[in-house]
Amino acid sequence: MDIQTIKHRFSIIGNAYSLNRSLDIAIQVAPTDLSVLITGESGTGKEVFPQIIHQFSSRKHAPYIAVNCGAIPEGTIDSELFGHEKGAFTGALSDRKGYFEVANNGTIFLDEIGELPLSTQVRLLRVLETGEFIKVGSSKVLKSDVRVVAATNLNITKAVKEGKFREDLYYRLNTVPITMPPLRERKDDIHLLFRKFAQDFAEKYRMPPLRLDATAQQMLESYRWPGNIRQLKNVTEQVSIIEKERQISADILKVYLPLNDEHRLPAIYSDSSKKDQAFSSEREILYKVLFDMKKDMTDLKKLVFELMQSSGDSSLLQKDNAVLIRKLYEEQEVDILEHHASPKSASNISSSKESEIQDTEVFVEESLSLEEKEVELIKKALEKHSGKRKYAARDLGISERTLYRKIKEYDIN
């Protein structure tokens, strides 16, 4: 059977080389029992390829089961895939067969495989390697001859590096990789798909089909389509139902196309060497702010002190400021007075001014208690909003749960 016949049978629209290449790989691998991993963005039509692989395999008369791994809660995923014994957990009132047992001798399609928890990944790896699995709450080893086809819209290699997906399972699934091209890379197919969807909706809702003028067609092909084929189908259905005019112009079409400004924003640069500067709690953030304020106050005092002792000598002031800037964030204290000021100018400073500077130093040191600052800010926010913790938490930039915890921790009335 040639590719065009297969496209017609499974309602696949398009003539892009990347699409034809993916179809060719699927047809070639179908007669084997190799595991297949299909990758691609959401809405590109990944769910059709497992059906093609199953129908052109020797298992086509056996069961075919499609499982969306992302839609099953983590606590029940093992039971859904491998089954459970009666009394294995609360609510297990009877024995239950899992998908791997039901699909014996057939094909199981695991969609969104990247959402599987790590514990389930271990079980799945054993099934792929030995064909054996154990029901939840049982100690009996069962056998299952199942062909596994998996799909995901995640970057699996990145998930492996981050420890969210097992590397051995990735290589076991990725025996034959198939990549689905995004719609923006199939520009010649966009108008074909639109015409197909427009005709389908015209028959469904009993109305004339939509037609695009030249400007609308150009806009359709130049749009990014982050939702791919699924988004194009939804937009076509919206326009078919809402617009009375059957000839669609660019002005009409752009109303239904989101701007997607988030795709055009500058990329955020992340320097891995500065990961140690990340802060995991509001306490650490506040501590750093206060620590920086202390250093700035110390430097400001030195600058004022330099200004006082320069006695109008601008050249001396500039020289001293240059030294101060170089020493701005050093941890060790720098005695600017001894290094740059003359004894004569230093002796002209009154003892009252020295005492004022010393007093300021003491005041800054005493005000750097982190708990006192937090308590003070929390009390002010609560007073501002008449004790309403929801609005106080929003004003403080923290969650309401965190605010409750801090009120209890500091015993704030």
C-alpha positions, 0 to 999 in steps of 0.5 A: 500500500502506497503512502497516498492510500494510507493518508486517505485511509487515516484522513491525513492531509499534507504533502510535506517531505517531513510528514511523508518521511515519518509515515514511511518510517511508521510503515517500515517498522510496523511489521516488527515488534520494536518499540517506537517513540513518537515525539512532537509538539501538542496538536501535531497528530501523534495519536494517528501513527500508533494506529497506523503501526498497529494496523500494518502489524501482525497484531492488527486482529489483537486489542489496541489500547490507547492510554493517556498517562498524563490524565491518570493520577499518580496514585492509581497509574500502577493499578491502571497499567498493571492491575491490582488484587482485591484489598491491595488498597482502600477501594480495591473491592475486587481483582482488576486487570490492567491494560498490559494484561488486557492488551496481551498479543496486541498494541498499547499506546502510551500517550504523554509518556513523559508524565509517568512517575519514576516508580512506574517507569521502573515497572514499565522498563521491566515489562519492555525487557522481560514481558513480566509484571506484577499486579499491585498487592500481588506477588505473582509474576504475570507475562504479557506479550505487548507491543509498546508505542509511546508519544510525548510532547516533552523534550525527553533528553532534557528530562533525562538530564534533570532526573525526571525520566529514566535514561535506560527507559528512554533508550528502550522506548526510543528503538525507532524514533518518529518525529512529527513536524510542527504545522509552521514547518508545513506551510504548503499544507496549512491551506489544504488542511483549512479547506478540508476542515471548512468542508467538514464543518460546512457539511456538519452545520449545513452551510456553504464552506468558507473561502479565503482571499489572497490576503487571508491565505497569506496570513494563515500561512505566515501565522506561527500556529503554536497549537498546530493542527488542533488549533487550526481546526478550532479556528476554522470551526469558530469562523464557520459558525460565527461569520455570516460572510463566506468570503474571509479576508485578513481583517476577519481572520486576524480576529480569531488568531491570538497574537502569541506575544509570549513567543516573541519576547526576548529569551531569558538568560540563565547563568548556571554559575550564579545558581548559588544566588537563587533563594528558596524562601522569603526569609533568604530574600529579605536577609539579602536585601537587609545585608545589601542595605547595611553595606550601602549604608556603610559605604555612604557613611564613608563617602560623607566622611570623605566629603567632610574632611576634603574641606572643599578640595575637589581633587582630593575628593575625586581621588578618595571617591575612586578608592571608595568605588574600588573598595565598594563591595569588599568584605574587609573594612578599608580605613579611608581616613588613614590612607588618604586624609591628612592629619590636619584635616582629620583633626578639624573634625569635631568630636560631636560629628564623630559621635554622630557617625558612631551613633548611626553605626550602632543604630544600623547594626541594631536594626538588622534583626531579620525577625523584627523586620518581618514582624514589623512588615507583617503587622503593618500589612495587617493594620493596613487591611484591618486584619484581613490576611488574604489582602495582607499576604498579597501586599507582602508578596507572599502566599496566604499559607506562608503568612499564616505560618509566620503569624503563628511562628512570631506569635503575632496577635 
